[in-house]
Amino acid sequence: MLQLLWTVPALPLLGFALLALFGRRLPRAGVSVIGAGSVGLSAVASGLVAWGYITQTVPAAYSQCLWTWMEVGSLKVDMILWLDPISLVMILVATGVGFLIHVYSTEYMRDDADYARFFAYMNLFVGAMVVLVLAGSLPMLYLGWEGVGLCSYLLIGFWYDNADNARAAVKAFLVTRIGDIGMLIGLFVLWFSLGTLDIQPLMERAQLQWTPNSAVAVAATALLLCGALGKSGQLPLQVWLPDAMAGPTPVSALIHAATMVAAGVYLLARTHVLFDLAPAVQCVVAVIGAATLLLAGTSALAQRDIKRALAYSTISQLGYMFLALGVGAWSAALFHFMTHAFFKALLFMAAGAVILAMHHEQDMFNMGGLRRRLPLVFWTFLAGAMSLAALPLVTAGFYSKDMILWSVLSSPKGGFLLWAAGVVGAFLTGLYSFRIVFLVFFGEEKGHASAKPGPAMMIPLVLLAVLALGAGFVEIPETLGRVALFSSFMGVHAAEASAVLGEGTQQVLAALLALGGLAAAVVLYLLRPGIVKAWVATPSGAALQRLCASGWGFDALYGMLIIRPVVALSSLCRDDFMAVVWRAVGICAEGAAAGLGRAQTGRLRFYMAGIALGAVVVLALVVLL
Amino acid sequence: MSAYNVMAMSPFIAGAVAVVAIMLGIAVRRSHRASAAATVAAFALMLACIPVAAGVAPRQVTPLVVIDAYALFWLAIIFGAGMATAILARDYLRVRGGQPEEFYLLLLISCIGAGAMVCSRHFASFYLGLEVMTIPLYGMISYICSGKRGVEAGLKYLILAGAASAFLLFGAALIFSEAGTLDFVGMACATVNYSGSLVVLAGLAMVLVGVGFKLSLAPFHLWTPDVYEGAPAPVTAFMATVSKGAVLAALLRYFSTVSPDTFMSLRTAFSLAAAASMIAGNLLALRQTNVKRILACSSIAHAGYVAVAFLALGDIAAHAVAYYFAAYFAATLGAFGVITLLSANGDLREHDAMEDYRGLFHTRPVLAAVLALMLLSLAGVPLTAGFLGKVYVFMAGIRAGLWWQTGVLVFASAVGLVYYLRIIAVMTATPKDGDHACEVLLPAVSSAAKGLLAALTLAVLWMGIYPAPLLRIIEGIHLSAH
């Protein structure tokens, strides 16, 4: 079974190749079968691989060396796949959720003119994501990393006829590129310091050669962190993710919620050994995570566009994962990644169903009362929102968020303040999740909802709703009757914990705050909507509302601090010394080409003379030197 | 001649028999289809004989010829390139009428000559191979005698190549006058012993002039754009690949017997020629508006790159040169293949002006994609064959301490990117008058040519992504064993 590992990335890439080459000539049904089928087969292959992995007699990581790409001097780049619990969970989610989203897309994108192009990009994305996750060496990981970045760019700008979409695509690409450059430099640092880029030997050598908090450890991990911050939309590189919602909704569900944005989390989990050697950087990770989750949570409260609200909630949930990574609880981060992939993909896809039914209306204030028109969409969206809000006991989100909060509180690297940020975030999550539910599905009907979504959209929604509620039962905390399937699979054992609060107390507090968020939403958006309206009408309320709606004004801030100075500087430097130099290079090249071209007379005697002259020069050189 | 020798020489014997058979066939009844098919079959047979010969390699057959792993590798890619040329030529000649059957005889003979060169260990066989390769080329270049361009190009090549041969012969004669032998090993020993002798140095310099002409190294490159442009596209493909590769392969065998420190002045001269070709080739290509001329200039530059690897000498150079040429053969044949297929239509015009390629991605997306891939490989973009080729040439240069030559290589390849991307940019632009372009650019592509382009595309990607099997073969080659 384990030998099938290579088919997991190969199948979607094959699907991409087929669609890219023959997509235009295939009928739509053929495109659907290849597009969704390749990912489906890949999901089956991942399932078989998982089965093979679990039933191994001696549980051990499995590596499959495909080939050596190049070997030059001491630099050897292998194409090697590495399967361990971390990558196994990631490929199961990427191909499983990916398959459901592909099935959903066959209906969602039905009327699009570029049907084949869409599925070609989506297949390429799944292939690249699986390469990223299974990579056994950092160059291969980087290949997948750039591959998913490229697909993200292509899919955000999928409807490139609209200039705003193209601008959002460029913004996403440029902002993540800032992080990628840091990560690339980090790879060079690792290679110079440890002499290998294969991940497993790298971890072993780092443990032997690095002392904790040494300069090289801090530098390398901080540079890797740059890449992760860009990809996962964390402070200060979070500005691209809300704009990325310009792409089709299935893209938002797959790339900008479930899988690609978690690549940063995956990178940090994969290299957690390095981060353990740099506690200073870990502390930064935790603080960034806490700040991001609060900032994005408040921003989500003020959005009118349903997809932007969900995008801010994604940033906020990724903040939780970074918070967990910062305190060294990488298995908790991965657990939250998994449940988040289920409920956030579900929320986006249900939102997509709503948007389609409302004829591409995305403003929540123009919706309302849809629970009667679209009952099944309502119930599935509600399941997702409950899981996102981490309502206690019955949702998957509760168990994963609880694991994070308890790790933050009990870990020596965590502490009360970080935990407090987490539980305040839980309150905000409850509030904004149900704000969306009440605005969209309750209240009076506005606008006209048309045809109900068909089975290709509804079946994935129902399946994901089941997962969003039930997937948490693989890991139940000690106070509720311990189940530790996930963490024991990850090979992590609960450490002796000491905290200011007991585990049970903190659970009750967190649950109460989440329910408090729900209650506040009931009051503010269902029973007494006048309160919010009246408050927003006051000057201070309006200002705060504007601040939150703009995501705390980071776009304006960067525009003022970075973009405008750079543009001004570059226009100032348009005719500076270096520009003259570069222009001179061009002119010289053109001139030299013209001069050399003049020798191309077409006359035979001239060419003969050229050879004779060359012979004289060579003879003179040889004889005289 | 023992049975083993016959086995070792079997690729050549098969080729020679095929030439006679096809000639007799034409005498009985003219059929373009049969001629072309027989030629492709002959190349397949010659390729099939290579494993037979490998069974008895390494083996010296007469004082003239040696069959070893190095020679067999080169035979394989030369015959492969010959087969590709035959397939392309069939599409090209079919629409042009006339009497296309004899073209294939010339092609086969030229390939046999090139094969003889890479197997030679004696100046006599080297020179004979060179002439057997070159003389049919005159005919091939001017095969289409309806237009002026082909005849002009053929005549230019005839006169200049004749002069270059004269230099080569004179150089060999000078060395012979000191060494008293024409055997490579003997000549090399003698040149080491007489390293101070001006006669030997002058002889080597003249050999360099002759070879530099064939490789189109600057300053002997002036003829290249004219002849490449005037020749039929499949012949240009053949000249850019086989006639260059065979000469360099033979030269490398000769110089690998010499210790590199013996002739510092000669090395300097060769380095200068290499650097000049890299710079001149890339700069010349910048302002061209004809795709065949651009590729001609690019082939000047590529000769310069590979000359850097050549300067490293020994096994490192043999491996780098072999890999580089394998990648370069595939990409160049593919690029000229697309030009050939576009030119193989009713209006009997060479489609080689830049304007012919405007909007090709819209009118012929598959051909455009193939051409783009080949150009990217020539430019050395990662995940294509050309990238690893460049890496190996670069490493050979660094290991041999050729610092400034390698530096020129890096800068020149950066310039090179400009004109390759310019062609791709033109292809992505919107076609000027869409419907008209569609009509003109609808040549009927034969399924053999389609298969060939598919195979070359796969080869370029395969060598770029999964080069291990090819590298294993190449690393089995040892030059210094003789």
Interface residues (C-beta under 8 A of the other chain):
Chain A: L21 W67 T68 W69 M70 E71 V72 G73 M79 A589 E590 A592 A593 A594 L596 G597 A599 Q600 G602 L604 F606 Y607 M608 G610 I611 L613 G614 A615 V617 V618 L619 L621 V622 V623 L624 L625
Chain B: L155 K156 I159 L160 A163 A164 F167 L198 L201 A202 L204 A205 M206 L208 V209 G212 F213 P219 F220 L222 W223 P225 D226 M264 S265 L266 T268 A269 L272 A273 A280 L283 L284 L286 R287 V366 L388 V391 Y392 M395 V415 I465 Y466 P467 A468 L471
